[in-house]
Amino acid sequence: AQRVTQPEKLLSVFKGAPVELKCNYSYSGSPELFWYVQYSRQRLQLLLRHISRESIKGFTADLNKGETSFHLKKPFAQEEDSAMYYCALSPYSGNTGGFKTIFGAGTRLFVKA
Amino acid sequence: DTGVSQNPRHKITKRGQNVTFRCDPISEHNRLYWYRQTLGQGPEFLTYFQNEAQLEKSRLLSDRFSAERPKGSFSTLEIQRTEQGDSAMYLCASTPGGMGDISGNTIYFGEGSWLTVV
């Protein structure tokens, strides 16, 4: 079964502290993985995707196929990082040639001043 | 604003009534998705369209739910004989990708339509 697990519902850190939001996935093929973010009163939007291998707003995420993880990290958290973060998996549906994206339950990050 | 547009944004209905939500995706986006989100949960996949073809439906989508995308542009999601358990945020999203195109897989979400069944 395809599944995304985010074990922490809430993560609270102080400004300037490192932050790591955990994500584990279950998928037998080669997944495409994403982190989406929802800031207060804004729509859900893409933060980063693993195939881009880029850093967005200081966040990075590395795909670890051995551990089936895609943890999101930032060395120094900022107050404006406070938001809801969703890890997502997009498996390829060979039968239909299309894609759907499966989301985890989300982790709320709260960065304290 | 040229993003994904959904309406109505809020709907309160009595149990047993039918409701319909509309989604206008980003222009020229081939794929359109419907998700449902309840408090404390991430978006749950309901169904998606590649142009006008409905390619996959989740088992979450009971017979009371139907979605259409008649001309491959806007989409509607209808819920018949609503139940209190249908109360949720219904999210629409679109992405540019064509069939088998993995490069256009970033999802662009609308602001959602809140449904409250009383």
Interface residues (C-beta under 8 A of the other chain):
Chain A: V4 Q6 K9 E32 F34 Y36 R43 L44 Q45 L46 R49 Y86 A88 S90 Y92 S93 T96 G97 G98 F99 K100 T101 I102 F103 G104 A105 G106
Chain B: G3 R31 Y33 Y35 G40 Q41 G42 P43 E44 F45 Y48 Q50 L55 E56 L91 G97 M99 G100 I102 N105 T106 I107 Y108 F109 G110 E111 G112
